[in-house]
Amino acid sequence: MKTTQLDIIFAIILSLSVCGTYLPQIIYVAKDGTGQYNTIGAAIAASPNYSTSRTYIKVKPGIYRENIVVPEIKTMLTLIGYGMYKTIVSGDRSNGSGFHTDKTATADIYGQNFLAVDITIENTAGAANQQAVALKSEAQSTFYRCRFLGYQDTLYAKAGMQFYRDCEIFGTVDFIFGNAAVVFQNCRIFALEPLPGQLNTITAQGRDNSKEEVGTIFHNCTILGAVDLQGSVKTYFGRPWRFYSRVVIMQSEIHPLIDPQGWMKWDDTSPLDKLFYAEYDNRGTGADTSRRVTWPGRVLLNTTAQANYYTVRNFISGEKWIPATVPRFLDLI
């Protein structure tokens, strides 16, 4: 297994613990009984409440079929897998099986300063079961080298400041949605094959008024089709879930799956002057803006000064709270 920066830092933490210099809380989870707990949920329950230092939950390889909740009292929690293809948290709740969208999440995060690394969170309900969330976060949270699998409503960035680095997100309809102040950086965004007759919409951002300092930002990401996506399926950057919807795509690689218009309406009553859909310095076939929609709220950012507002440093104050173990570009690249 390739040694990573995080592996090295974790080894240092362990060595300091042995030396008595620093005593972190480390909990091991393993399906085969070799850990302290067999489920992630049990490990979360055993972690300290209102902690001011990090608690590490190391989850050994396997598929953990459970719906996990990190409640508000579980602060400074770190969930570490053995690789996004090896450690998998799997659930299947959906609208189709009788759950409200807000209650379908495989992982539901409320505890502040949460960090997840090297893990997959998936919802296996399938496209036919409609809304089925893999991850929902309402907390200041960071996700590094994680994978999120679903179809409709895969990733619900509901509230708070959030940062995703080197992650993979898969879905079809509105599969990155919510009203957080969130930056996706160096992530790969995969559109899957939807149900017959459906379109793909990557985002459904929920900003309610012009004073909210929230939005969905993609920085140096790659937007592409998954291997099953047929060329006849229209795929759009997003549609406005709320009137003041805000999405910015900058310095990213856009593959040709994106429809030339780029964006679509929520419905015929949606006001198109209040939203803010922006593109800046993107590349790839899908980055051609010559045929984009001409709504008043769809803009091109022409200067670094305009785009700089949406960086990790300025939009989510990331230098103040993103864990030092997670790489990031604070500014434009």
N, C-alpha and C positions, 0 to 999 in steps of 0.2 A: 504494500500500500504506500502511495506517495506521501511523504511527510510534508505537511503544510505549515504555514505560519501559525495557524490556530493550534495545531498539534504541538508545536514547540512551546507556545505560551502555556498550554494546558500542562505539559510536562514540567515546566518551571513552577507552576502553581503547586503541583503535587510534590516536587522536591522541597519547596519552601515549607509545605505542610509537614513533611517528614522532619525537617530541620527545626521545626518549632517557630519559625519566623512568621508564618502566616497559616491560619487554620481555616481553609474554606470549607463550606458545606458541599460534599460531593455524594450524590446518590446514584447508584447503578441500577439500571432496569434491563432485564433479560427474560425473554420468553422461555428459555430452557432452564430457568431456575438458578442460574449462576450469578444473578444480581441480588440486590436487596429486595427488589420487588419484581413482580411479573408483568405489571401494567404501568403505563405512564401516569394514569390517573392516580394510582396509589402513591407514586413517588411525589406527585404534585401535592397531594394531601399531606404528605409527611414533611414537606419543606417548611421552613420557618415562616411565620406571618410577619408582615411589615418589615422585612429585612432591609437593612441599609448596605449590605454587602452581597455579592453575588452568591447564589446557590446554583450548583451545576448538576443537572440531571443528564447522565450519559446513558444513551439508549442503544443497546447492542443490535446488530442486524436482525431483521425479521419484519413481518407485517403485523402490526398491532391494531386489531380490529376493535376500536373504541372511539368514543366521542369524548374529547378531553376539554376541560374548562380550566383556565387559569384565572381564579377569582381576584377581586381587587386586593384582598389581603395578602396575596402572594406576589410581592414586589421583588425586583432584581433577580428574576428567575432566568436561567439559561438552559435551553434544551439542545443537547448535542447528539446528533446521530453519527453513524459510521460511513456516511456518504448518502447523497440524495437518492441513489438507486438501491441502497441496501437497507436503510431504516425508513419504514413507511408507516404512517398513521392513516388508517382507512376507515371511512364511515360511508353510510348510504342513505341518510335521511334526505327527504325531498318534499316538495309540494305534492308530488304525485302519491307519496305514501302518507300524506295527512299532516305534514308539519308546515307551520308558517316559515317563510324564508328565513327569518331571524333566528329560528330554532333548528336550522338544518346543518349548521357548521360542524365539520369534523373536529376542528380546533377553534375554540372560542376564547379570545384573549381580552382580559380586563385588567390584569395586574400590570402596573407601570414598570417601565424599563425592562421589558421582556426582550429576550434574544433567542433566536432559533438558528441553528447552523447544521448543514449537512443532513437534511432530512426531507422526506416527501410527505405532504399532507394532501390526501385525495378524497374526493367524493365519488363513489362508484355507482350512483343512482342511474346514470345514463341520461342521454338527451331526452328520451321520451317522458321522463319524470319531471321535466321543467326545472324550476329553480332548485338548485342543490349546491349549497356553499361548501367549499373545502375549508377555507380559512375565513374567520371573521375577527377583526381586531378593533377594539375601541380604546386602545392604550398607546402610549408612547412605546414604540416597538421597532425592533430591527430584525431582518431576516437575511441571512447570508448563505449562499450556496444551497438554497432550498428550492423544491419543486412543488408546484400546486397544480393538481389535475382535477378537471371537472368539465362540464359543458356550459349550462346556463348559470351565471352568477358564481363563478368559481371562487373569486377573491373579493371579499367584502371589506374594504378599507373604510370602516364606518366612521371613525372619529380619531382625534389625536394626531400627533406627529408620527410619521412612519417612514422607514427607509428599507428598501429592498436592493441588495447588491448581488450580482452574479446568480440571479435566480432564473427559473423557468416557469412560465405561467401558460396553461393550456385552457382553451374554452371556445365557446361559440357566441351565445347571446349575452351582451352586457357583462362579459366575464371578468372585468375589473371595474368595480363600482363602489359607491359610497361617498362620504363627505369628509374624509381626512385631508390633512396637509401631507401629501405623500410623494416621495421621489423614488422612482424605479431607475436604477443606474446599472449599466452593463448587463441588463437582463435580456432574456430572449422570450418574446411574446409569440405564442403559437396559436393560430386559428385552426380549429378542427372542422371536420365535416359536420354541418348541422343536420337537423331533420329535413326531410324533403319539403321544399317550398320556403324554408327559413333563410334569412340573411345572417351574416356575422357582424356583430358590433362589439368592438373591443372594450370600449368604455361606456359607462353611464354614470357620469359624475353628478353629485347631488347638492351643489351649492345653492342655498336658498335666497341669499341676498348679497348685494354688492359689497357689504362691509365684512363678510366672512373671509379671513385670510386662509383659505383652503383651496385645494385643487389637486389634480393628478398630473404629475410631471414625469415624462420619460426622457432620460438623458443618456446618450450613448448606448441606447438599446438597439436590438434587432427585432423587427416585426416581420414575421414570415408565416407561411402556411405549414401546417403539419403534413406528414406524408399522405394522410388520407384525404386531404382537402382537394376537391374537384375544382378545376379552373372555372367552371360555370357559376360557382357560388360567389355572390357579391359580398365583399368584406369592407367594412368602414372603420375608421378610427373610433367613431363613437356617435352617440346621440344624447341630447340633453334631458336627463332624468328630471332636473329641476331648471327653472328659468335662467338662473345665473351660472349654469354649468361651466366649469373651467378645466380645460385640458391643454397642456403644452407639450409638444414633441420637438426635441431639439438635439442636434448633433447625433442623429440616429440613422441606422441603415433600414430603409423601407423597401421591402421586396414587392414585386409587381402584383401581389394578391390584392392590394388596396385599390378599391374603385377610384378612378380619376377624380370623382367629386370629393372624395376624402371623408365627408361627414354626411349624416342623414338626420332628418327631423324625428322627434319623438312621435308627434302627431301633427295634424294640420292646425292645431290651436297653439303650438309652441311659438313664443315670441323669439325672433332670431336676432334681435339687437342687444339683448341683455347678456347672452352667453359670451364666453371668451374661449375660442378655439384657435390656438396659435401654433405655427411651425417656424423652426429656425435652423438653418444650416444643416439640413438633413441630406442624405445621400442615397443612391440606389434608384432603380427604375420607378418605384412607387413614390419617390420624393418629388416628382414633377408636379408643380402646383398650378400649371397653366390652365387646367380644367376644373379646379376646385369650385365648390359652391361659393356664391358671391354674397352670402349673408353679411349683414353689418357686423356681427360678432365674430366672424371668421377672419383672422388677420395673419399677416406675415410679419415676423419680427425681423427688422432689417439691420439692427446694430447690436453689438455686444452689450451695450448699456441697457437696452430693452430686455435682452435675454437673461442678463445677469441676475435679475430679480428672482428668477426661478431656479437658482442653483441650490445645492445642499446648504451652503453657508447662509444664504440670504432668505430662502423660502422656509426652511425648517430648522435653522440654527444648529445644523448637524454637528458642528465642531464642539458643541457644548454637551451633547448627550449620546451620540453614537459611540458604542464601545470602541476602545482603541484597537482591539483585535480585528476590527472590520475595516478593510480598505475603503476609500472613498475619494472622489474628486470633489473638493469643496466648491470649486469654481468651474467655469467653462474650460473645455480642453482645446 
